[in-house]
Each structure stands twice: as C-alpha cells, then as structure tokens.
Amino acid sequence: MVSANVDLNAKIPNNVHLNDDRRLQRALEKWQPHFIDWWKDMGPEGFQEKDVYLRTAISVENDGWAHFDYVKMPDYRWGIFLTPPEDDRRIHFGDNIGQPAWQEVPGEHRNSLRRLIVTQGDTEPASVEQQRLLAQTAPSLYDMRNLFQVNVEEGRHLWAMVYLLHSYFGKDGREEADELLARRSGDVDRPRILNTFNEPIEDWLSFYMFTNFTDRDGKYQLLALAESGFDPLARTCRFMLTEEAHHMFVGVTGVDRVVTRTCELMKEFDTDDIGAHGGVPLSLLQKYINFWYSSSVDLFGAEKSSNAAAYFAAGLKGRAYEAKRYEEHTGAGIYQMDTLAGDKVVSEEVPMRNAMNEVLRDGYIEENEKSIEKWNRTLEKHGMDFRFSLPHRRFNRTVGQWSEARFNRAGELITEAEWDKQKYNWIPSPDDKAFVKTLMQQVTEPGKIAGWVAPPPRGINNNDFEFEYVKL
C-alpha cells in the first residue's frame, strides 16, 4: 500500500507502510548500516561532518515535497517514496495492453525486471563514487552544496531500487542489493556495470558535463521505466524524476556559467587563447562536450536490440512519454536506421520493437540540442562567433554497431590511423585534462568563486549566492 503521506519518524522514512511488513522492514534496517558504511567510505571525502544546506524529500505531492535545512550528510533522511497508485491502472503498451498492471513480479518476467532494476540501481552509487573527491576543488560553496545535493539524491535513488529488490525478489534481490554496495566505480576487478560510470570525474568541468549529459540519460531511462506495467517500478521512477531535474539543472547551468566566464575573459584580454588568463577556451569546452555526450549516448545500448524488443513486448519498459506522445502502442511498424555494412553506412528497415533503444536515444539527442542552443545563446549575447554543436551519434562509440569502426565528428567513416592522428582535436587529451586540473582551486568564502566560472544568477531556495551553503 502507498500513500501520499510520508512516515518521517520511521527509521527509514517511507510512504509504503513499511511497518506493516515486519520482515521487509527488518531486512531493510539490516541493509541500512551497510549503506551508511558505504557512504562514509565512498561518499564525499572530507566533508561528512559538515553542515550542508540540503533539500530532503518529505512528501510525494507536486507542491511542497521537499524541506530545506542544514544537515550532516550521514544523517540525511534517505527514504522510500512511491507516487500513489492510480485506480485500476492498466498496462498500456506491448502485447499485454489492457491487462491490469502487475502489483507483483510476474514469474515469466522475473529475470528481466531484476536486470532492469539492478542496472538502474548500479548507476546511482557509481556516480557518488566518481564524484567523491570533487568538493576538495569546489569553485564556490554554492557549487559544493549542489554537488552534495546530487550525491545524497543519488543515494536515495539507490534506496529506491533496493526497496524493489528486497520487496519483490526474495533472496536473489537481497543478494543483488548487497552487490550494489560491493562494486566500485573504476575498480579493475569489480567495476560498475556500465562503462560511463567507471570514467573518472576529476574536475568540475567533467562534473557539469556529466550532470547535463549523463544524468539526462538517467532521465530518459527513468521515463521509459515509469511507463512499466510493473506498477511499483513505474511509481518509484516517477518520483525519482522529480529529484533528477535538479541534477540536470546543475549541469546545463554549470556549463553555461563556464561559457559566460570564458566570454568575459576573451573580451577582457582580447584573445581566444584565455588559458593563460585562467579560463577554459571554447575549443576545449567543445572537446568536453564531445567526450561526455558520446559516452552518454552509449548508455542507451545497441541500436538493434532483441532485449529492448522483449522488454517492450512484455510491457516492462516503454518509450519515453509512451502514454502521452504516441497513438500506437503495440510497437508496430518499422524504423529506418543507418547500419554499418562492411566499410559503408547504409539505410535499413528495422522492426520498431527492435529499435526501441534508438527511439529512446532520438529523444535524448533532441533534448541535448536544447542545451547546446542555450549555451550558443550565451555566446551570441556576448558577441562571439563561435558556436557549440553535438557530434554525430556515431562518433567515439564503445557500445553498439558504431563501436566496430571509427567516425569523425560529422559521422563519416575514417581509418584507425586517421582517428589516432585526429582524436585529440576532438576529445580532451592528457594535456587538456592536466590544464583543466590546474584551474581547480577550492574557494570556500561565501559569495566568492573561482576565476574560471561565473557565479549563478540566483541562489538556492530563494537564498542569495552569498548564502553560507556549507558550514566549514
């Protein structure tokens, strides 16, 4: 049972009436200290005992769902929140259209659902691990606070998936929940499941790119799962989307603030080469866009996928905004897709269901174009001729058919030798990364900010930029 009201006094805040299921409650309360140990070990290093101005979920209503106050991160009230169920909800896509949505895991789809939940769940602690050292070079207290907000909400999203594993998958689910705390981002022996979540995030430019591009992939995966015929998963993901919006805000506005500061320095010193003046050149920003965008495009999986077809057919995972944007929900028809045939790119008709990953990727790419447009408007406002652009979806791929060859930014097939010759014109080189690291100097005085990024136009929760977002 789920209600709009959250039991905030419970050991694990929740709106799923956890105290009515003592066995489940005991299992989750047994998992909780292991989570706290993981957080203290792999969460933001050096700041566990600091008071941080954080928002905490207190309701699943659209208005007033979060409370802002100072809290030490290990004391954050992580909880379990599902949107209330719809009366007589029905599966609305695939082969089971019109049947009642599942409140329990259907046996024939048990393994598929567990795989979807574990893969989603694994990304949440991974990003915390990737970002654990960033606060040591935070450009301002405002940015430090935003990092910590993203981190604690990724922790809550882990709780969301662990609740499903414990509630609906028995012993297997409990073991999977333990494994979510055992893997480590970038670990040679026990890495995270998806490659992007093993990439190091060692500077704030990467963090802004990650929260724009990679968290936006997370949004699209959650949108697809929010359509699921497995009702607890759908309701869990809908509330996660409420929190996810801030993560992308941090990314798109963070990059925009870097663009703003770069333009200011270019005008002040009358040069494009503002690296010597403590700024990030526009050409280097484009390289970071190329890398993090292409890495995030990988996360949607193979272009042609029998798994994606099976998930859609069963009603486990739909298209983003399936119920709102599509009139036909059986996945009939064809998708015209470019494919690699030897040394040529040719067009091929693919059954729509087998192209569901690509359909999801299409929406993701379209939305990322809006970020590019925002950053280009900032360039235009400052009178710059330079414009950012997204590379082609074939560029720098390590997953799917396009990983079998090399392509330039325009998506044109090139040789391995040409790639080796040109790649650092397109993606950050070791020297580029080393330069960006030299800019990463921590600034902790309220209202002050590092010289490579502009302050935000407004603060958090109607506070000024000068507000003491983290008490050091």
C-alpha positions as CSV (number, residue, x, y, z in Angstrom):
1,M,0.0,0.0,0.0
2,V,1.2,3.5,-0.8
3,S,0.0,6.9,0.4
4,A,0.9,10.5,-0.3
5,N,1.8,10.9,3.4
6,V,5.4,10.0,4.4
7,D,6.2,8.5,7.7
8,L,9.1,10.8,8.6
9,N,9.6,9.5,12.1
10,A,10.4,5.9,10.9
11,K,14.0,4.7,11.0
12,I,13.6,4.6,7.2
13,P,11.3,7.4,6.1
14,N,8.7,5.9,3.7
15,N,5.2,6.1,2.3
16,V,4.9,2.4,1.7
17,H,3.7,1.5,5.2
18,L,6.9,-0.4,5.9
19,N,5.9,-1.0,9.5
20,D,3.1,-3.3,8.2
21,D,5.6,-5.7,6.8
22,R,8.0,-6.5,9.7
23,R,10.1,-9.0,7.7
24,L,10.8,-6.5,4.9
25,Q,11.3,-3.7,7.5
26,R,13.9,-5.9,9.3
27,A,15.7,-6.7,6.1
28,L,16.0,-3.1,5.0
29,E,17.0,-2.0,8.5
30,K,19.7,-4.6,8.4
31,W,20.9,-3.2,5.0
32,Q,20.8,0.3,6.2
33,P,24.1,0.3,8.3
34,H,25.9,-1.3,5.4
35,F,24.7,1.6,3.2
36,I,25.9,4.2,5.8
37,D,29.3,2.4,5.9
38,W,29.5,2.6,2.1
39,W,28.5,6.3,2.2
40,K,31.2,7.2,4.8
41,D,33.8,5.2,2.8
42,M,32.8,6.2,-0.7
43,G,30.8,9.4,-0.3
44,P,32.2,13.0,-0.4
45,E,35.7,12.7,1.2
46,G,36.5,15.2,4.0
47,F,33.0,16.7,4.4
48,Q,31.0,14.0,6.2
49,E,30.7,16.1,9.4
50,K,30.0,19.4,7.8
51,D,26.5,21.0,7.9
52,V,25.2,21.3,4.4
53,Y,22.1,23.2,3.2
54,L,20.2,20.3,1.6
55,R,16.7,19.6,0.5
56,T,15.1,16.4,1.8
57,A,12.0,14.7,0.4
58,I,9.1,14.8,2.9
59,S,6.2,14.2,0.6
60,V,5.3,12.9,-2.9
61,E,2.9,15.8,-3.6
62,N,3.8,18.1,-6.5
63,D,4.0,21.1,-4.3
64,G,6.0,21.3,-1.1
65,W,7.6,17.9,-1.5
66,A,11.0,19.0,-0.1
67,H,12.3,20.6,3.0
68,F,15.5,22.7,3.1
69,D,17.7,22.8,6.1
70,Y,21.3,22.2,7.3
71,V,22.1,18.5,7.8
72,K,25.3,16.4,8.0
73,M,25.3,14.0,5.1
74,P,25.5,10.7,7.0
75,D,22.4,11.9,8.9
76,Y,20.4,12.7,5.7
77,R,17.0,11.1,5.8
78,W,17.2,8.8,2.9
79,G,13.9,7.1,2.4
80,I,11.5,5.1,0.2
81,F,9.0,7.1,-1.8
82,L,6.5,6.0,-4.5
83,T,3.8,8.1,-6.1
84,P,0.4,7.0,-5.1
85,P,-1.2,4.3,-7.3
86,E,-3.7,5.0,-10.0
87,D,-7.1,3.3,-9.6
88,D,-7.4,0.3,-11.9
89,R,-4.1,1.1,-13.7
90,R,-3.7,-0.9,-16.9
91,I,-0.7,-1.9,-19.0
92,H,-0.8,0.5,-21.9
93,F,1.8,-0.8,-24.4
94,G,3.2,-4.1,-25.8
95,D,1.4,-7.4,-26.1
96,N,-0.4,-7.1,-22.7
97,I,-2.3,-3.9,-23.5
98,G,-5.4,-3.6,-21.3
99,Q,-4.4,-6.1,-18.7
100,P,-4.2,-4.9,-15.1
101,A,-0.8,-3.5,-14.2
102,W,1.2,-6.0,-12.1
103,Q,1.5,-5.4,-8.4
104,E,3.7,-8.4,-8.0
105,V,6.5,-9.6,-10.3
106,P,5.2,-12.0,-13.0
107,G,7.2,-15.1,-12.9
108,E,8.0,-15.2,-16.6
109,H,9.5,-11.7,-16.4
110,R,11.3,-12.0,-13.1
111,N,14.8,-12.1,-14.5
112,S,14.2,-9.3,-17.0
113,L,12.8,-7.0,-14.3
114,R,15.6,-7.8,-11.9
115,R,18.1,-7.0,-14.6
116,L,16.5,-3.6,-15.4
117,I,16.3,-2.7,-11.7
118,V,19.9,-3.7,-10.9
119,T,21.3,-1.9,-13.9
120,Q,19.5,1.3,-13.0
121,G,20.4,0.9,-9.3
122,D,24.1,0.4,-10.1
123,T,24.4,3.8,-11.7
124,E,23.3,5.6,-8.5
125,P,26.2,4.7,-6.1
126,A,28.6,4.7,-9.1
127,S,28.1,8.5,-9.7
128,V,28.7,9.2,-5.9
129,E,31.9,7.2,-6.1
130,Q,33.0,9.0,-9.3
131,Q,32.5,12.4,-7.6
132,R,33.8,11.7,-4.1
133,L,36.8,14.0,-4.3
134,L,35.3,16.9,-6.2
135,A,34.4,19.0,-3.1
136,Q,38.1,19.4,-2.5
137,T,38.3,21.7,-5.6
138,A,34.8,23.2,-5.5
139,P,34.7,26.7,-7.1
140,S,32.3,28.0,-4.6
141,L,30.1,27.0,-1.6
142,Y,27.1,27.2,-3.9
143,D,28.7,24.6,-6.2
144,M,29.8,22.4,-3.3
145,R,26.3,22.4,-2.0
146,N,24.9,21.4,-5.4
147,L,27.4,18.5,-5.6
148,F,26.3,17.2,-2.2
149,Q,22.6,17.6,-3.2
150,V,23.2,15.5,-6.3
151,N,25.2,12.9,-4.2
152,V,22.6,12.4,-1.5
153,E,19.8,12.1,-4.0
154,E,21.7,9.5,-6.0
155,G,22.0,7.7,-2.6
156,R,18.2,8.0,-2.3
157,H,17.7,6.6,-5.8
158,L,19.8,3.6,-4.7
159,W,17.4,3.1,-1.8
160,A,14.5,3.3,-4.3
161,M,15.9,0.3,-6.3
162,V,17.0,-1.6,-3.2
163,Y,13.5,-1.4,-1.8
164,L,12.2,-3.0,-5.0
165,L,14.8,-5.7,-4.9
166,H,14.1,-6.5,-1.2
167,S,10.3,-6.3,-1.6
168,Y,9.8,-8.4,-4.7
169,F,12.8,-10.6,-5.4
170,G,13.4,-12.5,-2.2
171,K,16.9,-13.9,-1.5
172,D,18.1,-13.0,-5.0
173,G,17.0,-9.4,-4.5
174,R,18.8,-9.2,-1.2
175,E,22.0,-10.5,-2.7
176,E,21.7,-8.1,-5.6
177,A,21.2,-5.2,-3.1
178,D,24.4,-6.2,-1.3
179,E,26.3,-6.3,-4.6
180,L,25.2,-2.7,-5.3
181,L,27.4,-1.7,-2.3
182,A,30.2,-4.1,-3.3
183,R,31.0,-2.9,-6.8
184,R,33.2,0.2,-7.2
185,S,33.4,2.8,-10.0
186,G,36.6,2.2,-12.0
187,D,37.7,-0.9,-10.0
188,V,39.6,-3.4,-12.2
189,D,38.1,-6.4,-10.5
190,R,34.6,-5.3,-9.6
191,P,33.7,-2.3,-11.8
192,R,30.3,-0.8,-12.2
193,I,28.0,-2.4,-14.8
194,L,28.0,0.5,-17.4
195,N,31.3,1.9,-18.8
196,T,30.4,5.6,-18.4
197,F,30.1,5.0,-14.7
198,N,33.7,3.8,-14.5
199,E,35.0,7.0,-16.0
200,P,36.9,9.2,-13.6
201,I,35.3,12.7,-12.8
202,E,38.4,14.6,-11.6
203,D,37.4,18.1,-12.4
204,W,34.3,20.3,-12.2
205,L,34.1,20.8,-16.0
206,S,33.6,17.0,-16.2
207,F,31.0,17.2,-13.4
208,Y,29.0,19.8,-15.2
209,M,29.1,17.8,-18.4
210,F,28.2,14.6,-16.5
211,T,25.2,16.1,-14.8
212,N,24.0,17.6,-18.1
213,F,24.6,14.6,-20.4
214,T,24.8,11.5,-18.3
215,D,22.0,12.4,-15.8
216,R,19.9,13.3,-18.8
217,D,20.4,9.7,-20.0
218,G,19.2,8.7,-16.5
219,K,16.1,10.9,-17.0
220,Y,15.3,9.0,-20.3
221,Q,15.8,5.6,-18.7
222,L,13.5,6.6,-15.8
223,L,10.9,7.9,-18.2
224,A,10.9,4.6,-20.0
225,L,10.7,2.6,-16.8
226,A,8.0,5.0,-15.4
227,E,5.7,3.5,-18.2
228,S,6.3,0.0,-16.9
229,G,3.4,-2.5,-16.4
230,F,5.1,-3.4,-13.1
231,D,3.4,-0.8,-11.1
232,P,5.8,-0.4,-8.1
233,L,8.7,0.2,-10.6
234,A,6.7,2.8,-12.5
235,R,5.6,4.7,-9.4
236,T,9.2,4.6,-8.0
237,C,10.6,6.1,-11.2
238,R,8.1,8.8,-11.3
239,F,9.2,10.2,-8.0
240,M,12.9,9.8,-8.9
241,L,12.2,12.0,-11.9
242,T,11.2,14.8,-9.5
243,E,14.6,14.8,-7.9
244,E,16.5,14.1,-11.2
245,A,15.5,17.5,-12.6
246,H,17.9,19.4,-10.2
247,H,20.8,17.3,-11.4
248,M,20.4,18.4,-15.0
249,F,19.9,21.9,-13.9
250,V,23.3,21.8,-12.2
251,G,24.8,20.6,-15.5
252,V,23.2,22.9,-18.0
253,T,23.6,26.0,-15.9
254,G,27.1,25.0,-14.8
255,V,28.4,24.7,-18.4
256,D,26.6,28.0,-19.2
257,R,28.4,29.7,-16.3
258,V,31.7,28.5,-17.7
259,V,30.8,29.8,-21.1
260,T,29.9,33.1,-19.6
261,R,33.2,33.5,-17.8
262,T,35.1,32.4,-20.8
263,C,33.4,35.1,-22.9
264,E,34.2,37.7,-20.2
265,L,37.9,36.8,-20.2
266,M,38.1,36.7,-24.0
267,K,36.7,40.3,-24.1
268,E,38.9,41.5,-21.2
269,F,42.1,40.2,-22.7
270,D,41.1,40.4,-26.4
271,T,42.1,36.8,-27.2
272,D,40.6,33.4,-27.9
273,D,43.5,31.8,-26.0
274,I,42.4,32.6,-22.5
275,G,44.1,29.5,-20.9
276,A,47.0,31.7,-19.7
277,H,44.4,34.0,-18.0
278,G,42.7,31.3,-16.0
279,G,39.8,30.5,-18.3
280,V,38.6,27.5,-20.3
281,P,38.9,28.1,-24.0
282,L,35.7,27.5,-26.1
283,S,37.5,24.9,-28.2
284,L,38.3,22.9,-25.0
285,L,34.7,23.1,-23.9
286,Q,33.7,21.6,-27.2
287,K,36.1,18.7,-26.6
288,Y,34.5,18.0,-23.2
289,I,31.1,18.2,-24.9
290,N,32.2,15.7,-27.5
291,F,33.5,13.2,-24.9
292,W,30.8,13.2,-22.3
293,Y,28.0,13.4,-24.9
294,S,29.4,10.4,-26.9
295,S,30.0,8.4,-23.7
296,S,26.4,9.1,-22.5
297,V,25.0,8.2,-25.9
298,D,26.5,4.7,-25.4
299,L,24.3,4.2,-22.3
300,F,21.2,3.5,-24.4
301,G,22.7,0.3,-25.7
302,A,22.8,-1.4,-29.1
303,E,20.9,0.2,-32.0
304,K,19.2,-3.1,-32.8
305,S,18.2,-5.0,-29.6
306,S,16.2,-8.1,-29.0
307,N,16.2,-7.4,-25.3
308,A,14.7,-3.9,-25.9
309,A,12.1,-5.6,-28.1
310,A,11.3,-8.2,-25.4
311,Y,11.0,-5.5,-22.7
312,F,8.6,-3.5,-24.8
313,A,6.5,-6.5,-25.9
314,A,6.1,-7.7,-22.3
315,G,5.2,-4.2,-21.1
316,L,8.2,-3.9,-18.8
317,K,9.9,-0.8,-20.4
318,G,8.1,1.6,-22.8
319,R,9.2,4.6,-24.8
320,A,9.7,8.0,-23.0
321,Y,6.2,9.6,-22.6
322,E,4.7,6.4,-24.1
323,A,1.2,7.2,-22.9
324,K,1.3,10.9,-23.9
325,R,3.2,11.1,-27.2
326,Y,2.3,8.0,-29.1
327,E,-1.1,7.0,-30.6
328,E,0.0,3.5,-31.5
329,H,1.3,1.4,-28.5
330,T,2.0,-2.1,-29.9
331,G,5.4,-1.1,-31.4
332,A,4.2,-2.0,-34.9
333,G,5.8,-0.6,-38.0
334,I,9.4,-0.1,-39.0
335,Y,12.3,2.2,-38.1
336,Q,14.6,3.5,-40.8
337,M,18.0,3.0,-39.4
338,D,21.6,3.6,-40.6
339,T,23.7,0.5,-40.2
340,L,27.3,-0.5,-40.9
341,A,27.8,-2.8,-43.8
342,G,31.5,-3.5,-44.2
343,D,33.1,-0.2,-44.9
344,K,29.8,1.6,-45.8
345,V,26.9,3.1,-43.9
346,V,23.6,2.0,-45.5
347,S,20.0,2.6,-44.6
348,E,18.0,-0.4,-43.3
349,E,14.4,-1.1,-42.3
350,V,14.3,-2.5,-38.7
351,P,11.2,-3.6,-36.8
352,M,10.2,-0.8,-34.5
353,R,10.4,-3.0,-31.4
354,N,14.0,-3.9,-32.1
355,A,14.8,-0.2,-32.5
356,M,13.4,0.9,-29.1
357,N,16.9,1.8,-27.8
358,E,17.3,4.1,-30.8
359,V,13.9,5.6,-30.4
360,L,14.8,6.5,-26.8
361,R,18.2,7.8,-28.0
362,D,16.4,10.0,-30.5
363,G,14.5,11.8,-27.8
364,Y,17.7,12.2,-25.7
365,I,19.6,13.7,-28.6
366,E,16.8,16.1,-29.4
367,E,16.7,17.3,-25.8
368,N,20.5,17.8,-25.7
369,E,20.2,20.1,-28.7
370,K,18.3,22.4,-26.4
371,S,21.3,22.6,-24.0
372,I,23.5,23.4,-27.0
373,E,21.1,26.1,-28.0
374,K,21.2,27.6,-24.5
375,W,25.0,27.8,-24.5
376,N,25.0,29.2,-28.0
377,R,22.6,32.0,-27.0
378,T,25.1,32.9,-24.3
379,L,27.9,33.1,-26.9
380,E,25.6,35.2,-29.1
381,K,24.8,37.5,-26.2
382,H,28.5,38.2,-25.7
383,G,29.1,38.8,-29.4
384,M,31.1,35.6,-30.1
385,D,31.2,34.0,-33.5
386,F,32.0,30.5,-32.1
387,R,29.1,28.0,-31.8
388,F,28.9,24.7,-30.0
389,S,27.5,21.6,-31.6
390,L,26.8,17.9,-30.8
391,P,29.0,15.4,-32.6
392,H,27.2,12.7,-34.7
393,R,25.8,9.8,-32.7
394,R,28.4,7.5,-34.4
395,F,31.3,9.5,-33.0
396,N,33.5,7.9,-30.4
397,R,31.2,5.0,-29.6
398,T,32.2,1.9,-27.5
399,V,28.7,0.3,-27.5
400,G,26.6,-0.9,-30.4
401,Q,27.3,-1.2,-34.1
402,W,29.2,2.1,-34.4
403,S,31.8,0.8,-31.9
404,E,33.0,-1.5,-34.7
405,A,34.6,1.3,-36.7
406,R,35.9,4.9,-36.3
407,F,34.0,8.0,-37.2
408,N,34.8,11.7,-37.2
409,R,32.6,14.3,-35.5
410,A,30.4,14.5,-38.7
411,G,29.8,10.8,-38.5
412,E,32.0,10.0,-41.5
413,L,33.8,6.7,-41.6
414,I,37.6,7.1,-41.1
415,T,40.6,4.8,-40.6
416,E,42.1,3.8,-37.3
417,A,45.2,5.7,-38.3
418,E,43.2,8.8,-39.0
419,W,41.4,8.5,-35.7
420,D,44.8,8.2,-33.8
421,K,46.0,11.3,-35.7
422,Q,42.9,13.4,-35.0
423,K,41.3,12.2,-31.8
424,Y,42.8,14.9,-29.5
425,N,41.5,17.5,-31.8
426,W,38.0,16.1,-30.8
427,I,38.3,14.8,-27.3
428,P,40.3,16.0,-24.3
429,S,44.0,15.0,-24.4
430,P,46.0,14.2,-21.3
431,D,47.5,17.7,-21.5
432,D,44.0,19.2,-21.8
433,K,42.9,17.4,-18.7
434,A,46.0,18.4,-16.8
435,F,45.4,22.0,-17.7
436,V,41.8,21.9,-16.5
437,K,43.0,20.4,-13.2
438,T,45.3,23.5,-12.7
439,L,42.2,25.7,-12.7
440,M,40.5,23.6,-10.0
441,Q,41.2,25.6,-6.9
442,Q,38.8,25.3,-3.9
443,V,37.0,28.6,-2.9
444,T,35.2,28.4,0.4
445,E,34.4,32.0,1.3
446,P,30.7,32.7,1.0
447,G,29.9,34.8,-2.1
448,K,33.4,34.2,-3.7
449,I,34.0,32.0,-6.7
450,A,36.9,30.6,-8.7
451,G,38.1,32.7,-11.7
452,W,37.2,30.2,-14.4
453,V,33.4,30.1,-13.8
454,A,30.8,32.8,-13.4
455,P,28.5,33.0,-10.4
456,P,24.9,31.8,-10.8
457,P,22.3,34.5,-11.4
458,R,20.4,33.3,-8.3
459,G,20.9,31.0,-5.3
460,I,19.1,28.0,-4.0
461,N,15.6,28.2,-2.4
462,N,15.4,32.0,-2.7
463,N,18.7,32.5,-1.0
464,D,21.5,34.7,-2.4
465,F,24.7,33.4,-3.9
466,E,26.4,34.8,-0.8
467,F,24.5,32.4,1.4
468,E,26.6,30.0,3.5
469,Y,25.5,26.8,1.7
470,V,28.1,24.7,3.5
471,K,29.3,25.5,7.0
472,L,33.0,24.8,7.1
